[in-house]
Amino acid sequence: MTPRWSTASIRVRLTGWYALVLCLMLMVYASATFVAVRHEFGEQFDDQLHDDFETAEGFLKPTPDGRMVWSGDRYHDPDNDEDRGSDAWSTQGEPIYRSGASAALPPVAPAAATVQPRYESLVVNGHRWRTLTGTSLVGGHAVVLRVSRSEDRLREQLWEVLIVLVLGLPLVVTLAGIGGYVLARRALTPIDHLASEARRITADRLHERLSVPNQHDEIGRLAAVINDTFARLESSFEQLRRFTADASHELRTPLSVIRGIGEAGLGETRTPAEYKEAMGSMLEEVDRLTNLVDTLLRLSHGDAGTVRVAREPVDLGQLARDVVYSLGILAEERNQRLAIDAADGVLVNADRLVLREAITNVVDNAIKYSPPASTVTIRVYADASQAVLTVADEGQGIAAEHRERIFDRFFRLDEARSRDSGGTGLGLAIARWAVEVNGGHITVEGGAAGGSIFRIAFPTGPAAATPHSEHQPKGEYA
């Protein structure tokens, strides 16, 4: 069962923690205050006893016959106060004077008296007394003197202070909790506003954004992050809608062709050769559909991260030569030339088959979009931090506004040419996935003399980086 505290609102939890912390702090403060007040009252009480001791010394007078008498008056005599008293004894233990208030206190043993006054607390008949005992010289005679004060009044004062602190603590905590709740509510009001605004933004209104009154505080930064999230969602939804529309269009074309051939074949009686030709055309469209579906499945597995790649050191230059060799016939059919300039020993940590497919798709794309009698140049080299493969063609080039979308699925610069050549618009999307799954990065830029340059780069680590070979073999495949 979920505790109530964990399901409470933020303002309630914030107020609760604030009140709890404040209560603990006030308890520590009240305890320290009470200890300090009690210590101060105790020191003042002892100071008063010391003053009483000095006053009592002045009341002792020697007589001509050598005796010691008490000569207090009615204004200063402690005997007139029930909360304090005085006692005096000779060093032989004979009582000289005892006030009425201290009559209940036990007598002082002369042997226990010291020259230095000694403070002591006593409990007599349920009452606490504080005493100061010492030896005093009066007229050359030693006298044991004790003054005492009742601690009942002091304890009452301390009790009053304690009551004020104890009763005031919950009141202060309650008022602080109410104030903290009000402050938390005001501080969290912008979050409620953001929640209400975010609630109205649905999949059909992803173009809307949250208002950000203050971009520099925590709420403003939170709103900015949410707006960035909505922007990414809007882009993802737009790509999904575009992908769905493009995929539907790509699937509809061969299906329409198959349907048309089938309807034409059923419309009238034809010769076996004509039926055979129709079936062959239908199978070609089925192959095209199968290839399209397989490619989409590979991309979906790549997006889901379920494709496992076996990465190992791969010679990028040798892999590029293999691709050029396999596509040489395609270039020869278009009267084109594939030129390669690859350094030896450029190693990358990648899956050989997956990376080969990426290079094949990029080179195949360059062949398709290059005019006859042109040259497609493949170059492989390494610098201090990365291994690079570039594919440069002599085609019409790619406009700057299309370079970001060239790797999107089903994106084509020339719709008619791509379909006539059997392309699906997924080759460069596959190439980007194959490069990125191996830790690389693919970009495209315009060439200095026209055309496009596709650049595939891989970071080189201690295990993959090798010295740049001085011998760079060059070759051509026509």
C-alpha positions in Angstrom: 0.0 0.0 0.0 1.4 3.4 -1.0 1.9 5.6 2.0 -0.1 8.8 2.2 2.9 10.9 2.4 4.3 9.8 -0.9 1.0 10.5 -2.6 0.6 14.0 -1.2 1.0 17.1 -3.3 4.4 18.8 -3.5 3.2 21.9 -1.6 1.9 19.7 1.2 5.2 17.7 1.4 7.2 20.9 1.1 5.2 22.5 3.9 5.5 19.3 6.0 9.3 19.2 5.6 9.6 22.9 6.3 7.5 22.6 9.5 9.5 19.6 10.6 12.9 21.2 10.1 11.7 24.4 11.7 10.4 22.5 14.7 13.7 20.7 15.2 15.6 24.0 14.9 13.3 25.7 17.4 13.6 22.8 19.8 17.4 23.0 19.6 17.1 26.8 20.0 14.7 26.6 22.9 16.8 24.0 24.7 19.9 26.1 24.3 18.0 29.2 25.5 16.7 27.4 28.6 20.1 26.1 29.5 21.6 29.6 29.0 18.9 31.2 31.1 19.2 28.6 33.9 23.0 29.1 33.9 22.6 32.9 34.1 20.0 32.7 36.9 22.2 30.3 38.8 25.2 32.7 38.6 23.0 35.6 39.7 21.7 33.5 42.5 25.2 32.7 43.7 26.2 36.3 43.4 23.3 37.2 45.7 24.5 34.6 48.2 28.0 36.1 48.0 26.5 39.5 48.8 24.6 38.0 51.7 27.8 36.5 53.0 29.6 39.8 53.0 26.5 41.5 54.6 26.4 38.8 57.3 30.1 39.4 58.1 29.2 43.0 58.9 26.6 41.9 61.4 29.1 40.0 63.5 30.6 42.1 66.3 33.0 41.0 69.1 32.2 42.0 72.7 34.8 43.1 75.3 34.5 39.8 77.0 35.7 38.0 73.9 32.3 36.7 72.8 30.8 37.2 69.2 27.3 38.6 68.9 24.9 39.3 65.9 24.0 43.0 65.5 21.7 42.9 62.4 18.9 45.5 62.0 15.3 44.9 60.9 16.0 46.1 57.4 19.0 44.0 56.6 18.6 41.2 59.0 18.0 38.0 57.0 15.8 36.8 59.8 13.1 39.1 58.5 13.0 37.2 55.2 11.6 33.6 55.1 13.4 32.8 51.8 16.9 33.4 53.2 18.8 32.9 56.4 22.1 33.2 58.1 24.0 31.0 60.6 27.1 31.6 62.6 29.2 29.2 64.7 32.4 29.4 66.6 35.3 27.2 65.5 34.5 25.0 68.5 31.0 24.3 67.2 29.1 26.7 69.5 26.2 28.4 67.8 26.5 32.2 67.7 23.4 33.0 65.7 20.7 31.1 63.6 17.9 32.9 61.8 14.4 31.5 61.8 14.4 30.8 58.0 17.5 28.5 58.3 16.5 26.8 61.5 15.4 23.7 59.5 18.8 23.4 57.9 21.3 21.0 59.4 24.1 22.6 61.4 27.5 23.1 59.9 30.4 21.0 61.2 33.2 23.3 62.0 35.7 20.8 60.6 34.0 21.1 57.2 34.4 24.8 57.0 37.1 26.2 54.8 38.6 29.6 54.3 37.3 29.7 50.7 33.5 29.9 50.6 31.8 26.7 49.4 28.5 26.6 47.6 26.1 23.7 48.2 22.5 22.7 47.4 20.3 21.1 50.0 16.8 19.6 50.0 15.0 20.0 53.4 11.3 19.1 53.9 10.7 19.2 50.1 12.3 22.6 49.7 15.6 23.3 47.9 18.1 25.6 49.5 21.3 27.0 48.1 24.0 27.7 50.8 27.3 29.4 50.9 29.6 28.4 53.8 33.0 29.8 54.7 35.3 30.9 57.6 35.5 34.6 58.3 37.9 36.5 60.7 36.0 39.1 62.8 38.1 41.1 65.3 40.8 38.5 65.1 38.4 35.6 65.9 37.6 32.9 63.3 33.8 32.4 62.8 32.1 29.8 60.6 29.4 31.6 58.6 26.7 30.2 56.4 24.2 32.1 54.4 21.3 30.4 52.5 18.5 31.2 50.1 15.5 29.2 49.0 15.6 28.1 45.3 11.8 27.8 45.1 11.4 31.2 43.6 14.2 30.6 41.2 12.7 27.3 40.1 9.3 29.0 39.6 10.9 31.6 37.3 12.7 28.9 35.4 9.4 26.9 35.1 7.7 30.0 33.7 10.4 30.4 31.1 10.1 26.7 30.2 6.3 27.0 29.8 6.7 30.0 27.6 9.2 28.1 25.4 7.1 24.9 25.3 3.8 26.6 24.6 5.2 29.1 22.1 7.0 26.3 20.1 3.8 24.8 18.5 2.3 28.2 18.0 5.3 29.4 16.1 5.5 26.1 14.1 1.8 26.3 13.2 2.1 29.9 12.0 5.3 29.1 10.1 3.6 26.1 8.5 0.6 28.2 7.4 3.0 30.8 6.0 5.1 28.1 4.4 2.1 26.6 2.7 1.0 29.9 1.4 4.5 30.6 0.0 4.8 27.1 -1.5 1.4 27.5 -3.1 2.4 30.8 -4.6 5.8 29.4 -5.7 4.2 26.3 -7.4 1.4 28.2 -9.1 3.4 28.6 -12.3 3.8 24.8 -12.4 0.0 24.5 -12.2 -0.2 27.0 -15.1 2.3 25.0 -17.1 0.4 21.8 -16.4 -2.9 23.3 -17.7 -1.1 24.7 -20.8 0.6 21.4 -21.5 -2.7 19.5 -21.0 -4.3 21.3 -24.0 -1.4 20.5 -26.3 -2.4 17.3 -28.1 -1.0 15.4 -31.1 -2.9 17.7 -33.4 -1.6 20.9 -31.7 2.1 20.1 -31.2 3.0 23.4 -32.9 1.9 25.3 -29.8 4.3 26.0 -27.0 4.2 26.9 -23.3 4.5 30.5 -22.3 7.7 31.3 -20.5 7.3 34.4 -18.3 10.8 34.3 -16.9 13.4 32.3 -18.8 16.0 32.7 -16.1 14.3 31.0 -13.1 13.8 27.2 -12.5 10.2 27.3 -13.8 11.4 29.1 -17.0 14.1 26.5 -17.6 11.5 23.7 -17.0 9.2 25.3 -19.5 12.0 25.7 -22.0 12.9 22.0 -21.7 9.2 21.0 -22.2 9.0 23.2 -25.2 12.1 21.5 -26.6 10.4 18.2 -26.0 7.3 19.3 -27.8 9.5 20.5 -30.7 11.1 17.0 -30.9 7.7 15.4 -30.7 6.4 17.6 -33.4 9.4 16.7 -35.6 9.0 13.0 -34.9 5.2 13.1 -35.6 5.9 15.0 -38.9 8.5 12.4 -39.9 6.1 9.6 -39.0 3.3 11.1 -41.1 5.7 11.8 -43.9 7.1 8.3 -43.7 3.6 6.7 -43.6 2.5 8.7 -46.6 5.7 7.9 -48.5 5.6 4.2 -47.6 1.9 4.0 -48.6 2.8 5.7 -51.9 5.7 3.3 -52.5 3.6 0.3 -51.8 0.6 1.5 -53.8 2.6 1.9 -57.0 3.6 -1.8 -57.4 0.3 -3.0 -56.1 -1.5 -0.9 -58.7 0.8 -2.3 -61.4 0.1 -5.9 -60.3 -3.7 -5.1 -60.1 -3.6 -3.6 -63.6 -1.7 -6.5 -65.1 -4.1 -9.0 -63.5 -7.2 -7.1 -64.6 -5.8 -6.9 -68.2 -5.0 -10.6 -68.1 -8.6 -11.5 -67.0 -10.2 -9.1 -69.4 -9.7 -11.2 -72.5 -8.2 -14.5 -73.6 -4.5 -14.2 -74.3 -1.8 -16.5 -75.6 0.4 -18.5 -73.2 3.3 -16.2 -74.1 1.3 -13.1 -73.2 0.3 -14.7 -69.9 3.9 -15.7 -69.2 5.0 -12.1 -69.9 2.3 -10.7 -67.6 3.3 -13.1 -64.8 6.9 -12.1 -65.2 5.9 -8.4 -64.9 3.9 -9.2 -61.8 6.8 -11.1 -60.2 9.1 -8.1 -60.9 6.7 -5.9 -58.9 6.5 -8.6 -56.2 10.3 -8.6 -56.0 10.2 -4.8 -55.7 7.7 -5.0 -52.9 9.7 -7.7 -51.1 12.9 -5.6 -51.3 11.0 -2.6 -50.0 9.5 -4.5 -47.1 12.8 -6.1 -46.2 14.5 -2.8 -46.2 11.9 -1.2 -44.0 12.1 -4.1 -41.6 15.9 -3.7 -41.4 15.5 0.0 -40.6 12.8 -0.7 -38.0 15.1 -3.3 -36.3 17.9 -0.7 -36.4 15.7 1.9 -34.8 14.7 -0.6 -32.1 18.3 -1.5 -31.5 17.8 -5.2 -32.0 20.4 -5.5 -34.8 23.6 -7.1 -33.4 26.9 -6.0 -35.1 30.1 -7.9 -34.8 32.7 -5.1 -34.7 36.3 -5.9 -35.5 39.2 -4.1 -37.0 38.4 -3.5 -40.7 40.8 -2.1 -43.4 38.7 0.7 -44.7 40.8 1.1 -47.9 40.5 -2.6 -48.8 36.8 -2.6 -48.1 36.4 0.4 -50.5 38.4 -1.4 -53.2 36.0 -4.4 -52.8 33.0 -2.2 -53.3 34.5 -0.4 -56.3 35.3 -3.8 -57.9 31.7 -5.1 -57.4 30.1 -1.9 -58.8 32.6 -1.6 -61.7 30.1 -3.3 -64.1 27.3 -0.9 -63.2 29.6 2.1 -63.8 30.8 0.5 -67.1 27.1 0.2 -68.3 26.7 4.0 -67.8 30.1 4.7 -69.4 31.4 6.0 -66.1 34.7 5.6 -64.3 35.3 4.7 -60.6 38.6 6.1 -59.4 39.9 5.1 -55.9 42.7 6.7 -53.9 43.0 4.6 -50.7 45.8 4.6 -48.1 46.9 1.3 -46.7 46.4 0.4 -43.0 43.4 2.7 -42.3 41.7 0.6 -39.7 38.2 1.1 -38.2 36.4 -0.9 -35.6 33.2 -1.9 -37.4 31.1 -4.7 -38.7 32.5 -5.5 -42.1 29.2 -6.6 -43.8 27.2 -3.7 -42.4 29.9 -1.1 -43.3 30.2 -2.6 -46.8 26.5 -2.1 -47.4 26.8 1.6 -46.4 29.7 2.2 -48.8 27.9 0.3 -51.5 24.8 2.4 -51.2 26.7 5.7 -51.2 28.7 4.7 -54.3 25.6 3.3 -56.0 23.8 6.6 -55.4 26.7 8.5 -56.8 26.7 6.3 -60.0 22.9 6.8 -60.5 23.0 10.6 -60.1 26.2 11.2 -62.2 26.0 11.8 -65.9 27.6 9.4 -68.5 31.3 9.7 -69.1 31.8 11.2 -65.6 34.1 10.0 -62.8 33.2 9.0 -59.3 36.2 9.3 -57.0 36.5 7.3 -53.7 39.2 8.4 -51.3 40.3 6.8 -48.0 42.7 8.5 -45.6 43.4 8.9 -41.9 44.4 11.9 -39.8 45.3 12.2 -36.1 41.8 11.6 -34.8 39.7 9.8 -37.4 39.5 7.6 -40.5 37.7 9.2 -43.5 36.1 7.8 -46.7 34.8 10.3 -49.3 32.8 9.7 -52.4 32.7 12.5 -54.9 30.6 12.6 -58.0 30.1 15.0 -60.9 26.4 15.2 -60.8 24.1 18.2 -60.4 24.8 18.5 -56.7 22.5 18.8 -53.8 21.0 22.1 -52.7 22.0 23.2 -49.2 18.3 23.1 -48.0 18.1 19.4 -49.0 21.4 18.2 -47.5 19.8 17.6 -44.1 16.9 15.6 -45.6 18.9 13.6 -48.1 19.3 10.8 -45.6 15.6 10.7 -44.7 13.6 7.7 -45.8 11.9 7.9 -49.2 13.3 11.4 -49.8 14.2 11.9 -53.5 15.6 14.9 -55.4 14.2 13.5 -58.6 11.1 11.4 -58.1 10.7 10.2 -61.7 14.4 9.2 -62.2 14.5 7.3 -59.0 11.5 5.2 -59.7 12.6 4.5 -63.3 15.9 3.3 -62.0 14.2 1.1 -59.4 15.2 3.1 -56.4 13.1 3.2 -53.2 14.6 6.3 -51.6 16.0 4.1 -48.7 19.6 3.6 -49.8 21.0 6.6 -48.1 18.8 6.0 -45.0 20.3 2.5 -44.8 23.8 4.0 -45.3 23.4 6.5 -42.4 22.1 3.7 -40.1 24.9 1.4 -41.1 27.5 4.1 -40.4 26.1 5.3 -37.2 25.6 1.8 -35.7 29.3 1.3 -36.2 30.1 4.6 -34.3 30.7 6.7 -37.4 29.1 9.8 -38.9 28.1 10.6 -42.5 27.6 14.0 -44.1 27.3 15.5 -47.6 28.6 18.8 -49.0 28.9 20.4 -52.3 32.0 19.9 -54.4 34.3 22.8 -55.5 33.6 22.0 -59.2 30.0 20.9 -58.8 28.6 17.6 -57.8 28.4 16.2 -54.2 30.9 14.8 -51.8 29.7 12.2 -49.2 32.0 12.0 -46.2 32.0 9.0 -43.8 34.2 9.5 -40.7 35.1 7.1 -37.9 37.0 8.0 -34.7 40.2 6.2 -34.3 41.3 4.9 -30.9 44.6 3.4 -29.8 43.6 0.0 -31.0 42.4 1.2 -34.4 44.7 4.0 -35.3 47.8 3.2 -37.3 50.5 5.3 -38.8 49.5 6.9 -42.2 51.2 4.9 -44.9 53.5 6.8 -47.3 52.6 4.4 -50.1 49.1 5.2 -51.4 48.2 3.0 -54.3 45.8 4.5 -56.8 43.6 2.6 -59.2 40.7 3.0 -61.7 37.9 0.7 -62.6 36.0 1.3 -65.8 
